[in-house]
Amino acid sequence: KNYTAPRMVLAASGVEHQELLAVAEPLLSDLPNVPPPEAPKSVYVGGDFRCQADSA
Protein backbone atom coordinates (compact mmCIF):
# COMPACT_ATOMS: atom_id res chain seq x y z
CA LYS A 1 0.00 0.00 0.00
CA ASN A 2 2.79 2.46 0.87
CA TYR A 3 5.29 1.27 -1.73
CA THR A 4 3.71 2.68 -4.88
CA ALA A 5 5.31 4.55 -7.75
CA PRO A 6 3.88 8.01 -6.88
CA ARG A 7 5.28 7.77 -3.34
CA MET A 8 8.85 6.84 -4.27
CA VAL A 9 11.94 8.71 -5.38
CA LEU A 10 15.05 7.07 -6.80
CA ALA A 11 18.16 9.20 -6.44
CA ALA A 12 21.73 8.45 -7.45
CA SER A 13 24.99 10.27 -7.85
CA GLY A 14 27.97 9.49 -10.03
CA VAL A 15 26.00 7.12 -12.28
CA GLU A 16 25.04 7.60 -15.91
CA HIS A 17 21.29 7.98 -16.36
CA GLN A 18 20.96 5.06 -18.79
CA GLU A 19 23.01 2.85 -16.49
CA LEU A 20 20.71 3.66 -13.58
CA LEU A 21 17.63 2.94 -15.68
CA ALA A 22 19.05 -0.41 -16.75
CA VAL A 23 19.41 -1.45 -13.11
CA ALA A 24 16.27 0.17 -11.67
CA GLU A 25 13.62 -0.62 -14.29
CA PRO A 26 13.67 -4.42 -13.86
CA LEU A 27 13.52 -4.03 -10.08
CA LEU A 28 10.85 -1.34 -9.86
CA SER A 29 8.68 -1.80 -12.96
CA ASP A 30 6.14 -4.03 -11.19
CA LEU A 31 5.29 -1.47 -8.50
CA PRO A 32 1.63 -0.46 -8.58
CA ASN A 33 1.01 2.89 -10.24
CA VAL A 34 -1.95 4.20 -8.29
CA PRO A 35 -3.06 7.82 -7.99
CA PRO A 36 -1.65 9.59 -4.94
CA PRO A 37 -4.02 9.86 -1.99
CA GLU A 38 -6.10 13.01 -1.89
CA ALA A 39 -4.69 15.59 0.51
CA PRO A 40 -7.15 16.79 3.13
CA LYS A 41 -8.50 20.27 2.54
CA SER A 42 -7.11 22.89 4.88
CA VAL A 43 -9.60 24.76 7.02
CA TYR A 44 -8.89 28.36 8.00
CA VAL A 45 -9.74 29.20 11.58
CA GLY A 46 -9.41 32.92 12.22
CA GLY A 47 -7.78 34.26 15.31
CA ASP A 48 -6.04 37.22 16.87
CA PHE A 49 -3.01 37.29 19.14
CA ARG A 50 -1.66 40.47 20.69
CA CYS A 51 1.27 40.63 23.04
CA GLN A 52 1.70 43.90 24.86
CA ALA A 53 5.36 44.75 25.38
CA ASP A 54 6.56 46.24 28.63
CA SER A 55 8.07 49.58 27.56
CA ALA A 56 9.54 50.50 30.93
C-alpha positions in Angstrom: 0.0 0.0 0.0 2.8 2.5 0.9 5.3 1.3 -1.7 3.7 2.7 -4.9 5.3 4.6 -7.8 3.9 8.0 -6.9 5.3 7.8 -3.3 8.8 6.8 -4.3 11.9 8.7 -5.4 15.0 7.1 -6.8 18.2 9.2 -6.4 21.7 8.4 -7.4 25.0 10.3 -7.8 28.0 9.5 -10.0 26.0 7.1 -12.3 25.0 7.6 -15.9 21.3 8.0 -16.4 21.0 5.1 -18.8 23.0 2.9 -16.5 20.7 3.7 -13.6 17.6 2.9 -15.7 19.1 -0.4 -16.8 19.4 -1.4 -13.1 16.3 0.2 -11.7 13.6 -0.6 -14.3 13.7 -4.4 -13.9 13.5 -4.0 -10.1 10.8 -1.3 -9.9 8.7 -1.8 -13.0 6.1 -4.0 -11.2 5.3 -1.5 -8.5 1.6 -0.5 -8.6 1.0 2.9 -10.2 -2.0 4.2 -8.3 -3.1 7.8 -8.0 -1.7 9.6 -4.9 -4.0 9.9 -2.0 -6.1 13.0 -1.9 -4.7 15.6 0.5 -7.2 16.8 3.1 -8.5 20.3 2.5 -7.1 22.9 4.9 -9.6 24.8 7.0 -8.9 28.4 8.0 -9.7 29.2 11.6 -9.4 32.9 12.2 -7.8 34.3 15.3 -6.0 37.2 16.9 -3.0 37.3 19.1 -1.7 40.5 20.7 1.3 40.6 23.0 1.7 43.9 24.9 5.4 44.8 25.4 6.6 46.2 28.6 8.1 49.6 27.6 9.5 50.5 30.9 
